[in-house]
Amino acid sequence: MLPPRGNGCWWVRASVRNPSAACQKPLRGAGSLYDCPAGRFNHNCLYLSRVTLNSDAETPFPPACAGCSIRILGRAALQAGASFAVLTSALDIADDILLPALQEERFTRILFAICPYSVEPMSLAVLICGMEGYIFRYSDGSCENYDQWLRADGGDKPERTVLSGPTMTAMLGLLDAIAAFPRSSGSTRPTHYEQLNNVFRPC
């Protein structure tokens, strides 16, 4: 989770984060009957682009989105006032998270879901950039060596990465705790996302 300093907003990346990765998106034949309706190796999410929290009705979503961890974590992030990003490459992580944190001190916290192969280098990068938070590993479908990681970083990832049940519970628990935290005087809870560049930002 990445809160900008001083305004009480929380940023989640995702592969957020709460950065989440594009390889978490639904993939036909890899635990899903459908492919992601927004496409796989991009920053888009059909559900997050139209979800609204100020409606009594649940935002409708295609069948592919039903069990999608990006949909579930993204909605929880919005309830927490957090931004959310679907990441496609290491360059995204640098451009969208690390450099803004290092150069502008835009982010101080992170809740991050990534490939176990990337945990050590990303942990070091997060610390160098002055951020604190949690990094969660995928339990299945992740890259096992540099060649697989390099292919995936270029958009060739035939497996779907999965977060374990306990990991999802832990991430959602953290987001729920943030959502329950009292907001500063005069601030309102966000109701929807606006996608700016590669990041869904709460409005």
Summary of the structure (lengths in Angstrom):
residues: 203
radius of gyration: 15.8
end to end distance: 16.6
largest distance: 50.4
contacts: 697
relative contact order: 0.23
helix: 34%
strand: 19%
